[in-house]
Amino acid sequence: MMHKDFLPPGLTMAEENQRLRAIVAALMDRSERGQSPSRPAGQLQHVVALEQQVRSRTRDLAETLDKLRIANSRLSQAERMAVRARNILTDALEAMREGFALFDAQDMLVMWNSRFCAGLPDLRKRIGAGLAFREYVHLVSQSPYLHLPEDQTRAGWVEQRLDSHRRKNVNFIVPLKDDQWLQVSEQRMPSGGTAVTQTDVTPMVRTEREERAKLLDEQAQMVRATLDHIDQGVAIFDAKARLAGWNRRVREMFLPPVELLAIGTPFASILQDLSRRRQLGQGRVAQLLMQWVQGPPYRPPLSLDITQDDGTILHLSAQAMPDRGFVMSLTDMTKERGAIAELHGLNETLEARVRERTLELETARDLAERANTSKSRFVASASHDLLQPLNAAKLFLGSLSTTRLDAGQARLTERISSAFGSVEQILGALLDISKFDIGAARAKPEPIALGPLLDRLSEEFSPIAQAKGLGLVVMPSRAVVLSDAIYLKRILQNLMSNAIRYTASGRVLVGVRNQGARLRLEVWDTGPGIPPDKQSEIFQEFTRLAPNASTGMGLGLAIVEQACALLGHPLELRSEMGKGTVFRLTVPRSRMAVPDPVVAAAGQDAARSPLDDLLVLVIENDASVRAAMMDVLEHWGASPLEAANLAQAEQQVAELGVAPDIILADYLLDDGESGIDVVAQLRSRYGAIPAILITANHSPDLAQRAESAGLMLMTKPVALRRLKRVLQQAMQQRALPDSNTDAAPQAGDYSYWLHMAPR
């Protein structure tokens, strides 16, 4: 049986030896007392074995004790060496001229020398092992020896100090009381701890300040103040690439050692320090800067971005100066680039939304445009179809009004004529709106004498104003403007019609004011006025201020606004509730002459003469319209000839043997014939006969074709008073001794005599 069988486990060698000695002593005592007489030899043998084990264990114990003594001796020697090394390190730290402190990876103070915080004596007793770095900064910020600038708070200094502590390497200056200056340098160690060095740089700062004060004159001081107040870091180097000046932002951006920011420091030394402290980020920034500095004197500017390890983005610009020096400026673009990146993301999101919304709006717009175009075309087509029978009805009414009628029949005829006039106005407004909607409206600016135009408007609206008990004053004018005659007349008609319609008492005034190179046509009324919140709505289609008004569809001002936009005539509205409204239309003066007033006067005199012996050829395929026109012309004293097509027209002229004085031709005839072609054929055979093209087609293209063919264009329903004036002018022209009816018609002049024809 081995001794391990009766010894408990976990005993040390000394305890095992002690137990074995006790067992041997007990066995020897039993042998001497004779407790086991039956087995003396076996017991003796057992005792001998135990004694050998005791000796073996004793030797092992002795060897272990020797090793332990050696280890303890070495440990003591190591402790002595460690104490000696610590004393040497302490002595070395104490021998340093700078204050020194060491913080571990957990930012706890573990070592410092007596010069640490020497400039802050109130902190000396509060500094001890285990002091947290944040608490240390807080203690410094509360020290009365810390002398911060007036624009910096102690809380702000703490925030700035802790922010700089996050960097691996940092250098900065701490201002102390009594013009003392302390440079603090922090160096992050591989273990994660931080070594803090404090250097008294008061003499250096004072010396530098004195030297700079000596070198800087008043202008330089102004430049320095300017540089120190800009947000960019600026460093100036002379022709030998030595530092000649800098501002405070350079120090704030790079936190270099004080000795580097000194006049005369080589650029290479500054670049080497920035590279060592990893202030230039990744890439070949240092190499590019050195290559540029060492380049030719008149090198191009350098511009590059520096991304530092903490994410700060600096934009560097370098510019050579005439004296072969150079200046470098640095701008912190971190916030701007972050904002740009954020805006870029937002922009992409917005662009996607805009594209989606744009597609929706384009689809809706296309649908609306198609619907609007269909509506406008329908209105134009329907109005065109209605104008043909309306024209015939007006012609018959014209003939009827010339016959003898009793009082009742005359009143009935007048009411029917008024009703047809209202229908004509509505259809004309619908046609105008449809042309504007589908973009078919065209303007033809030409010189227009305002006098005759205003006279005709006065004649047209005076009876209407008198019927309402209103005064209508139209001031005379001899001015000539450049505009489209048809649209200008329609604008003034609508403005005057609205003024009379909405004025219950008082008067309506129409006048012209000089505005230098322009004229201002004004229409005043003494109506109820237009509320300010309604002044933009009245120009919308089918909008009326008085919904219960018995006349009008609310299209007049919509036509006025769109016609003014087409002509480029500014329109102004001013209104005062309870006093009245004025519309002002600004039109340019015309530098071109108007037709000879002598001829015009002759035309006006002729307008009051009969049409005796005027030979008029009427070409109209609609028998009822042709018959009505024949009746009107016969009543006016003319001698009309009727034809439905070219063949009948040639037959009538051939039988008579004399060419007509004037031709009235419908545009659309039977079998594909057109009035333009028929007139051209007759002119080719009988000479330049004045001709008027009558049509229900209001398109600008047809007006252009008629003008090119030397035809005057009249739209249905034909205004009989206007037609009569034109025929009278034709008769007067025929009576002039120097008239030449064989001259070829010219485009735009309506065969010479139509110069005086009102359009």
LINFENDA-V763858 format. One line per field, one symbol per residue. ss: DSSP state (a for helix, b for strand, c for the rest). phi: phi as a letter, one per 20 degrees, with the letter a starting at -180 (. if undefined). psi: psi as a letter, one per 20 degrees, with the letter a starting at -180 (. if undefined). Layout:
BEGIN
ss: ???
phi: ???
psi: ???
END
This chain:
BEGIN
ss: ccaaacccccccaaaaaaaaaaaaaaaaaaaaacccaaaaaaaaaaaaaaaaaaaaaaaaaaaaaaaaaaaaaaaaaaaaaaaaaaaaaaaaaaacccbbbbbccccbbbbbccccccccaaaaaacccccbaaaaaaaaaacccbcccccccaaaaaaaaaaaacccbbbbbbbbcccbbbbbbbbbcccccbbbbbbbcaaaaaaaaaaaaaaccaaaaaaaaaaaccccbbbbbccccbbbbbcaaaaaaacccccccccccbaaaaaaaaaaccccccccaaaaaaaaaccccccccbbbbbbcccccbbbbbbbbcccccbbbbbbbcaaaaaaaaaaaaaaaaaaaaaaaaaaaaaaaaaaaaaaaaaaaaaaaaaaaaaaaaaaaaaaaaaaaacccccaaaaaaaaaaaaaaaaaaaaaaaaaaaaaaaccccccccbbbbaaaaaaaaaaaaaaaaaacccbbbbcccccbbbbcaaaaaaaaaaaaaaaaaaccccbbbbbbbbbccbbbbbbbbccccccaaaccaaaccccccccccccccccaaaaaaaaaaaacccbbbbbbcccbbbbbbbbbbcccccccaaaaaaaaaaacccccccbbbbbcccaaaaaaaaaaaaacccbbbbbccaaaaaaaaaaacccccbbbbbcbcaaacbaaaaaaaaaaaacccbbbbbbccccaaaaaaaaacccbbbbccccaaaaaaaaaaaaaaaacccccccccccccccccaaaaccc
phi: .ffffddffnefffffffffffffffffffffemfcfecffffffffffffffffffffffffffffffffffffffffffffffffffffffffffefcbcdffemdfcbadfefmffcffegfeebgnfffffffffffeffeedeffecefffffffffffffefcbcbddfdfmleccedcdcfegfofcddddcfdggfffffffffffeeefffffffffffdeeeeccdcefeldfdaadffffffdlfffffecfnffffffffffffeledmendfffffffffefffdeffdbbdddefenfddddcccfdgemebcccccfdgfffffffffffffffffffffffffffffffffffffffffffffffffffffffffffffffffffeefcffffffffffffffffffffffffffffffffemefcdcfbfcffgfffffffffdffffffemdedddffbdfcddaeffffffffgffffffffedebobcdcbcdfcmfccdeccdbdffndggfdfeffeefldcfdgefecndmdgfffgffffffemdfdcccbcgndqccddddcffdeefeggfffffffffffedfdgmfededdbeeffffffffffffffnededdbebfffffffffffncfffbddcffedflnfcffffffffffednfegbcedbeedffffffffffemdedceeffffffffffffffffffeffefcfefffdfndlllffgeffe
psi: pqhihjpqrjqrhghgggghghggggghhhghikhmhhlggghghhggghhghhgghggghggghghhhgghggggggghhggggghggghghhiqiqqqqppahjkpphqrriipkhimhiigiiprpjpqgghggggghipiipnqrhjprhhhhgghghghhiqgpqprpoprqkkqppppppppqhiirppppppokgggggggggghhhhpagghhggghghijqiqppppqahjkqpiqrrhhgghgilrqhhhmqpipqhhgghgghghjlijbrakggggghhghjarhlqqqpprqporhjipoppppppqrhjjaqppqppojggghghggghgghggghgggggghggghgghgggggggggggghggggggghhhghhggghghhghhiirpqrgghgggggggggghgggggghgghggghhggjkipqqnprppphghghghhghhighgghhjkqpooopqqjqproapgghgghghghghggghgjphqcrppprpqpldjrqoppoqrkairpqhiihhhijqqkpphnhjqirqjkighgggghgghgikoppqppqppihaqpppppqqqpiqqrqphggghhhhhhhjqrkpjoopooophogghggghgggghhijrnqqqqiagghghgghghhjpqqhqpopqgoarkjqqhghgggghhhhjanpqqpppqjojqhghhgggghjkqpppqqppohhghggghhhgghhhiphjqniiqpqqpijllgijhipp.
END
